[in-house]
Amino acid sequence: MSQGNSQGNEDAVLAGLTELLPVLRQRAQEAEDARAVPAESVKSLQETGFFRLLQPARYGGLEADPVTFFTAVRLIASACGSTGWVASVVGVHPWQLGLFPVQAQDDVWAADPATRMSSSYAPTGKARKTEGGYQLDGRWSFSSGCDHATWVLLGGIVLDDDNKPVDFRTFLLPISDYAIDDVWDTVGLRGTGSNDIVVSNAFVPEHRSLSFTDVTKCACPGQVQNTGPLYRIPFGSIFSYAITTPIIGMATGAYAAHVDYQRQRVRASYVGQKSAEDPFAQVRIAEAAALLDAAWLALERDMTELMGHATKAEKIPLPLRLRVRRDQVTGTGQAIRAVDLLFENSGGRALKMGTPIQRFWRDAHAGRVHAINDPERALTMFGRGEFGHDVPPDAMF
């Protein structure tokens, strides 16, 4: 695929998503009430080509620039936080599958390149090495969008015969090997359908697993076939921003809804003053806009530098990898601060269920508690690097 054709296809995806935003906005309450993204919305996202953005070209994917993918996620989340969250985490999985052995990629995509995967990476189940693969058993939580997927990626610590950990791997399972337990009932991101995955003594062949040791080193078996620069970017850079970007999108949606509301709002407590003429309200709006711009500009800079090194087949410098994680958790914090400013500036009517601002506020705070958004852990890694200390080899960066 030529660079010109690729860019044209990426632009077409963004144009299609922009047209879809009013529909996603209208369905936001439906997603929340059903505790799952409507199937029609997932189908519409599929038709725009969104789920192909990070998919290898050899399976009909676009191998798009990460900035394009994250721009798309931000757009979707600005209309519906839950839909944006599901789109991001499900949409990043084709990139990860591209790191697996080619046989695993064929297992998923040979018959249908539009096949989707959900995930749950916390190693809460049990994995044991056996002849030709692994035996997997247990329960995994928070598998967003699992109702719209027919495969799942599960994290697991491999134990030896003495119950000692010997490896940390991601395991790929078809829907015939797991069950979905509907347990998702939350105050935020209600529409993500982030239910539990239950596995009972399933066999996972060796080729459907991937060691985090290889992932951390950016030396995975799938890179033999998928040689494009996209697949040389660290997992910790791509995946962590797949969590932050929808939160930025939610704050962006809250900003648009808030400004629109403030244009018509009259503050009874201040003798009928129009909110649009309140200088204190204007300051909060300006601060929120600056926070969102800062978060987004850092993302664009980081992804551009990562792709620059990957395009030249250069090893990604450790300081850059650490900076990306610093900017990612900081970006989440900036988005949360922005949505808080907007919510605080909205008045009592914003508390009414069904209004966009309170939904975006709840969804953003729900996304904030994801483990990848732990600021102290990420910022400590950055600080260690700045002072020349070793960074733990199993750290997510």
ABEGO torsion letter per residue (X at the ends): XBAAAAAAAAAAAAAAAAAAAAAAAAAAAAAAAAGBBBAAAAAAAAAAGAAAAABBAAAGBAGBBAAAAAAAAAAAAAABAAAAAAAAAAAAAAAAAAABBAAAAAAAAAABAABBBBBBABBABBBBBBBGEBBBBEBBBGBBGAAABABBBBBBBBBBAAGBBABBBBBBBBAAABBBBBABBBABGAAAGBBBBBBBGBBBBAAABBBAAAAAAGBBAAAAABABAAAABBAAAAAAAAAAAAAAAAAAAAAAAAAAAAAABBBAAAGGBBAAABAAAAAAAAAAAAAAAAAAAAAAAAAAAAAAAAAAGBBBBAAAAAAAAAAAAAAAAAAAAAAAAAAAAAEAAAABBGBAAAAAAAAAAAAAABAAABAAAAAAAAAAAAAGBBBBAABBX
